Amino acid sequence: MLKTLVIVAHPNLETSVINKRWIEELQQYPEKYTVHELYKIYPDGHIDVQQEQQLIESHDHLVLQFPFYWFSSPPLLKQWLDEVFTYGWAYGSKGDKLQQRKVALGVSAGIKEEDYAQEAKYRYTVEQMLSPLETTFLYCGADYRSFFAFYGAEHEPAASDLEQNVQNYLRFMDNL
């Protein structure tokens, strides 16, 4: 069975609704998903690069899960990418560890989906804002499979909407 590594980068997971619920659901299937919480493992920001690279290599797929944080990723996730995706490992003439590996994103956004449009308040779609991550994966030769999003998290989602989203997230993960 193929196994997915889910790198979770949420600086305040204890106050999260969406990411915390996604993690709870993923952890019910340890044979399919490994949940790896960066802020829990590296509270001081000192990343064990070799350990992270080995963890990625021991899984078939990679998903980065995070809340939109000032229209980008949280700082520890950016640091993780900068330090873990090294020349000779992730890219370069001998950097092949991400080649053809299926990768995707799981993103929670506080703002409603309709506000992410060219004619709307924030002028850009989530897909456009995530393009640096997509480009990173493409540069490394990975098989980028897009993103899954929950919109409107800051508006206290209804329990039924949250649970439907959790099931949709699992389907997205299973179809990488």
N, C-alpha and C positions, 0 to 999 in steps of 0.2 A: 504494500500500500504506500502511496506517495504521501510524504509528510511535509507540512508547511510550517516554516518558522515565521512567527508574527512578532516583529519588533515593535513594541509599544513605547511611544514617547509622549507621555502626558505629565506635565510638571505638577499637576494637582489632582492625581487620580482619585484620591479619597473624596473629592467634591464632585467628581464626574458623574453624570447620569449615563450618557451614551457609551463612552469607552469602557467604563466599569462594567456595564451590562454586556457589551460585546465580549469582554474578557471572561466574564462568568460563564457565558455560553460556550466559548471556545474551549475552556478548561474542562468541560464535560466530555470532550473527545480527545484525550491525550494521545490516542493512537494516530490522530490526524493532524493535531496542531501542537506546537510548542510555543507558549506565550513567554516572551522575554521582555521584561519591563526595565527599560534603560534607567529611568530615574530612581528606581528601587535598587538596582544593581550598582549604579555609578552615581551616588548622591554627591560625591566630591568632583565629578566630571573627569576622573582619571580612567580612561577606557583601556581595557586589556585587548589590544588590537588582535593579537594572535588568537586569543580565545574566541573573539567575535568572528574572525575569519573561519576558524574551525567549526564553529556553530553553523554558520551559513553553509559550509561545504557538507555538513552532515545532514542537510535537509534538501528536499527536491525543489521547493518553492519558497519564495520570500515575499512577505507582505509587510509594509510599513504602515502602522496604525497610529494616528495622532489627531489631535484637534487642530483646526486652523488657528494659528497663533499669529496675530497681526498679519493675516493674509499670506502666511507662509507656514513652515514647520517650526516646532519648538526648537530652541537653541541647541539642546543636547542631541537632537536628531541630526541637525546640520553638522555638528562636531563629529558625531558618529560616522556620518558619510565621509567627511573629510579625512578622518583617521583610518577607517576600515577599508575603504575602497582605494587601495594603494596601487601605485604603478608597479607592474610586475605581478600583481595579484588580480586586480579587477580590470585592468586595462594595460595597454602597451603591448610590445611584441610577444611577451610571454604571459601577459595578464589575461587568463582565460577562465577564471573561477566563476564568473557570472554569465559566460557564454551560453546562450539558449536557456538559461534558467528562467522559469516563469516568475515574474515579479508583478506586484500590484500595490495599490494604496487603499487604505481604509481611513476615511477622513470624516470627522465630525465638524460641522460648521454651525456656529451660533446663529448666523443670519439665515433668513428664509431664502429658498432657492431662487425665487423670482427677483431678488435683489442682486443676483449675480448675472447680469446681462449687460450688453453694450449700452442699451437705452435706459438702464436702471441706475440706481444710486451708486453702485461700486464699479460700473463700466466694464467689468471683465467677468468672464465665466470662471467657475472653479477649475475647469479643464485648462483654461489659459493660465491661471495662477499656478497650477501644478506642472506646467510645462518644463521648468528647470529640473524637476525630479524625473520626468519622462525622458528628457534629453540626457540626463546622467545615465539612466538605465540603457538607453539606446547606444550611447558612447561606449558603454562597457559590453555591448553585444548581448544584453539580456533580452528576453522575450517579454516586453512590457504589455501587460494585460489590462491596463486602464485603472480606474478607481471606483470605489464604492463610497457613497456619501450619505450622511444624515444631515439634513438641513433644519435650521430653526431650533437648535438645542437650547438657546438662551430663553426660549419662550415656553419652558416647562411642557414638554411633549406629553400627550395623553398616553397612558399605559398601553392601550391597544395599539397606538401608532408605534411606540417603542418596540413592543414585542413583534409586530409585523416586520419592522426594520431589522431586528435581530435575525429573524428567519430568512429574510432576503440577503443579509450579510453572509449567513452560512451557505446559502445557495451560490452566492458570488464566489466564495472561497472554494467551494466544492467544484466549481466550473473553471478554475484557473487552467 
